[in-house]
Amino acid sequence: QVQLVESGGGLVQPGGSLRLSCAASGTIFSINTMSWYRQAPGKQRELVAAKTTAGNTNYADSVKGRFTIFRDLYNNTMYLQMNSLKLEDTAVYYCNLDEGWDLNYWGQGTQVTVSS
C-alpha cells in the first residue's frame, strides 16, 4: 500500500516563499508521475505541477516562473518550491502519485495560506 505524506504548508505573506514536501512510502513502480494539485475554497481541484520519473515537467500557467517542482527519486520524495506567493495561491495542496494501470494515490493535503 502506497502512502503519501505532505508537509511544509503554513501561513506566509504575499511575496514570500514556502517549500512543500511529499514523502511516498510503500511499493512504488519505478516509472511514475508525481504531481501537486491544489483546491481553494469553492473551487475545483487543479493541477499545479507534475514531474515524471523521466524528468518531464508540466506547470499550470498561473505558477510558471514562480513554482518549481523537483524530485528525489532515490528517496521517493517530491518537493514544490513556491516563490513570490500571491493571495490567490491560498489553497489546500495535495500530493498525487500516478503509476498508471488505475494505480493513483493522494496525500491528505497541506494548507497554504497567503495573507498579509
Secondary structure, DSSP 8 states (H G I E B T S, - for coil): --EEEEE--EEE-TT--EEEEEEEESS--SS-EEEEEEE-TTS--EEEEEEETT--EEE-TTTTTTEEEEEETTTTEEEEEE-S--GGG-EEEEEEEEEETTEEEE---EEEEE--
